[in-house]
Amino acid sequence: MHLGHIALIEAALRELPIDTLFVIPAYLNPFKNETFAPAHLRLAWVKKALASYPKVVVLDDEAMAGRSVPTIESVEALQLRYNPPSKPYLIIGADNVARLPQWHRYEALAKRVEFVVGTREGIAIDEAFRTLGIDVPISSTQVRHHFTPQALPLSIRDEVSDYFNSRKTMQKRLEAIRSVLDDKKAEDIEIIDLEGQEYIAKAVVIATSLNARHGESLLNELRTQLKPKGEQFLATEETGEWIVADLGDILVHIMTKATREKYTMEQFLADVKAGRHLGR
């Protein structure tokens, strides 16, 4: 939620004949592989940022779904729930227009809603679309890749900035781990982000050792190079073929090739990210 979204919401409330504006944060955009922050945090930020708008209702249907939800599903669910007398407006950003034909069941969606487009400088919009003129040159992509607190509403600026800074620190720590392992000839290094998931760590690093002795050498090198940087090795488990180092919010697994293939940690962690664990 940034100032571009706020400008679009205010324009919709001002220019469209509506009683209620539903805002539905996504769990994950179907056209993207990652998000700026976990869905539950983004949902909380959106609710806080829009708390002063009485006509705005923030719904958690998509954010809590644990998957990418096609827009047509949300529209159908809302129409069943509220039974609107006519086509509801579906407000989108100008950068979404070109991709509309790629949306899931686009033709069915187009029959159910009237698209309203928030304009953006440099993007031409077909005259067939109803538009909302906004002049805030901010996109979600810009906020993600060139983070500036000034692009955020004041009500959530400090909270989001703190989160961004903590994530930036985490990325530096993970890259330091990757660098040590890579320099010492570990293979197939993979970093799995588990921020916001029901798991004991925020991130997991998995690397393949050439053999048990190489694994021990990798662990010793991590200790030697990372402890001076402030990393704390809270515990380690060493069974020769599989070494686990617990750095608190980061777990490092060093495994021989045969052990890694046998236990498929990547699949287990993929299930964690998808919510297919602990009976969920």
Secondary structure, DSSP 8 states (H G I E B T S, - for coil): --HHHHHHHHHHHHHS--S-EEE---SS-TT-S--SS-HHHHHHHHHHHTTT-TTEEE--TTTTSSS---HHHHHHHHHHHH--SS--EEEEEGGGGGGGGGSTTHHHHHHH-EEEEE--TT----TTSEEE-------HHHHHHS--GGGS-HHHHHHHHHHHHHHHHHHHHHHHHHHHHHHTT-EEEEEEE-TTSSSS-SEEEEEEESSHHHHHHHHHHHHHHHGGGT----EEEE-SSEEEEE-SSEEEEEEEHHHHHHH-HHHHHHHHHTT-STT-
